[in-house]
């Protein structure tokens, strides 16, 4: 009693040319996917660069001491006087226990 092996059927029209068309379609799909990913990464990089540039400009503007003094000279003078009073009072407290 020998066991019968199942028959394997292959389509009659499977040829190299048939697979070539399938491989071309896979290759085209892969190229399209790579192009989309590359484009998305490029756009993301530009977006990040813009956000960092805006943040740097914002921080630079906030820390622009010369610009603050030029735009608000009396407020700058008052701030300097206040800092001087605070430092002076701290130094006097240390000299006289």
C-alpha positions in Angstrom: 0.0 0.0 0.0 2.0 2.9 -1.2 0.8 6.3 -0.4 0.1 8.5 -3.4 1.8 11.8 -3.5 -0.5 14.8 -4.2 -0.1 16.2 -7.7 1.4 19.6 -7.9 0.0 21.7 -10.7 1.7 24.7 -12.1 0.0 27.1 -14.3 0.8 26.5 -17.9 1.4 30.2 -18.7 4.0 30.8 -16.0 7.1 31.8 -17.9 10.0 34.2 -17.3 8.1 36.9 -19.2 5.2 36.5 -16.9 7.3 36.9 -13.8 9.2 39.8 -15.4 6.0 41.8 -15.6 5.2 41.0 -12.0 8.8 41.9 -10.9 8.5 45.2 -12.9 5.3 46.0 -11.0 6.9 45.3 -7.7 10.0 47.3 -8.6 7.8 50.3 -9.7 5.8 50.1 -6.4 9.0 50.0 -4.4 10.4 53.0 -6.2 7.2 54.9 -5.7 7.3 54.1 -2.0 10.9 55.2 -1.7 10.1 58.5 -3.4 7.2 59.1 -1.1 9.3 58.4 2.0 12.1 60.6 0.7 9.7 63.4 0.1 8.1 63.1 3.5 11.5 63.1 5.2 12.6 66.1 3.2 9.4 68.0 4.2 9.8 67.0 7.8 13.4 68.2 7.8 12.4 71.5 6.4 9.7 71.9 9.0 12.1 71.1 11.9 14.7 73.5 10.5 12.1 76.3 10.3 10.8 75.6 13.9 14.4 75.7 15.3 15.2 78.9 13.4 12.0 80.5 14.8 12.9 79.4 18.3 16.5 80.7 18.0 15.2 84.1 16.8 12.7 84.3 19.6 15.3 83.5 22.3 17.8 85.9 20.7 15.2 88.6 20.7 14.3 88.0 24.4 18.0 88.1 25.4 18.9 91.2 23.3 20.2 93.4 26.1 21.5 96.2 23.8 18.1 96.3 22.0 16.3 96.5 25.4 18.5 99.4 26.6 18.1 101.2 23.3 14.3 100.8 23.3 13.8 101.4 27.1 16.7 103.4 28.5 14.9 104.6 31.7 13.7 101.1 32.5 17.2 99.8 32.0 18.6 102.5 34.3 16.0 101.7 37.0 16.8 97.9 36.7 20.5 98.6 37.1 19.9 100.8 40.1 17.7 98.1 41.7 20.3 95.4 41.1 23.0 97.7 42.6 20.8 98.3 45.8 20.2 94.6 46.2 23.9 93.7 45.8 24.9 96.6 48.1 22.5 95.5 50.8 23.7 92.0 50.7 27.3 93.1 51.0 26.6 95.4 53.9 24.8 92.6 55.8 27.9 90.4 55.5 30.2 93.1 56.8 28.3 93.9 59.9 27.1 90.8 61.7 
